[in-house]
């Protein structure tokens, strides 16, 4: 019996967000890392979740353990390493939006290998959620993700994959080859439009969705920013309107979408179009505060927003 709804796998990063408070500019601490953010987002919306990673035996690693405990995320398969540190990043804000500076080389998560993949946990999960970043941080982590995906497929666990392209971590040709191979092994593909254009060489949302369906996944939810989300299945393709808000900080909005989409898709019996509408609302709410995790909404918040 599947006892976990969603298990995420990837790299958590301690976050420092440059914000103004009381007339002073401060670096506000928080939590980040795409698949961790998505897992917490799903947990806040009522899903039973777990996370797989490695953190350093340091203050930041312990802070993540406390976060997952507080959010009800099963972290029994999180390794704590004394020979590596937890990665960090800094966010600054300007006229062009937010910018990131990363310090993650050699992080504990980047040292994960296929031997670290908890086969029993993945088999007990309804969904495994991974991303391009999960594979970009190191060759061994890339192999670990492929092993996790293969384990999920053999166990009847749905595989969800966010392409999340980060060209600071690997060249486009390698990213394209690895991500396309992973999507071909996945059931749900969650790309963003800008990344998908670089990865596929295509421009139109419809042709991008058709490309990913052609690789073999059965649901594509292509996020389009202010233009909403295009959802495609072999039977239908529809654009789901965005929820317009005055954004404060869009950090992690895509991860909020992922977690909300998967949580609602599982809850509603597999209606991807309704799940995308719900996830658009959750992602919009996640931009109403600073940081990736702190403003993630809870189910009551999303339901109040969509019925207002």
Secondary structure by P-SEA (a helix, b strand, c coil): cccccbbbbbbbbbbbbbccccccccbbbbbbcaaaaaaaaaaaacccbbbbbcccccaaaaaaaaaaaaaccccccbbbbccbbbbbbbbbbccccbbbbbccccccccccccccccaaaaaaccbbbbccccccccaaaaaaaaaaaaaaaaacbbbbbccccccccccaaaaaaaaaaaaaaccbbbbcaaaaaaacccccaaaaaaaaaaacccccccccccccbbbbcccbbbbbbbbccccccccaaaaaaaaaaaaaaaaaccaaaaaaaaaaaaaaaaacccccccccccaaaaaaaaac
